[in-house]
């Protein structure tokens, strides 16, 4: 379970026909405390039956000191299932590299997607990330 939940409400469920393209995610405000070692933040919930084909995470500069911040995005079972060892938050940018364990991953139950700080920021700075999961409903 995440240390802090950043999403506002349950996300839309499996609406539409099979293989209808879906995008899950939201703009999530991270606070400086979220960038400490091993801190986790619940980002959003993906419904059962969603198949992940790609992702995009826009990350601002969250580490204003000598860059050190490293993060992962995963779930309760595998904390880096989707993104592992990302340094995007050191200067800002967009991360589109999906970990091999996440490609075409089928969610067998409603699943909370979680940010995990794996290396703390040297000088943490609050900012808004924009994670998006692209795929389809099976």
Buried (B, 14 or more C-beta within 10 A) or exposed (E): EBBEBBBEEEBEEBEEEEEEEBEBBBEBEBBEEBBEEEBBBBBBBBBBBBBBBBBBBBBBBBBBEEBBBBBBBBBBEBBBBBBBEBBBBBBEBEBEBBBEEBEEBEBEEBBBBBBBBBBBBBBBBEBBBBBBBBBBBE
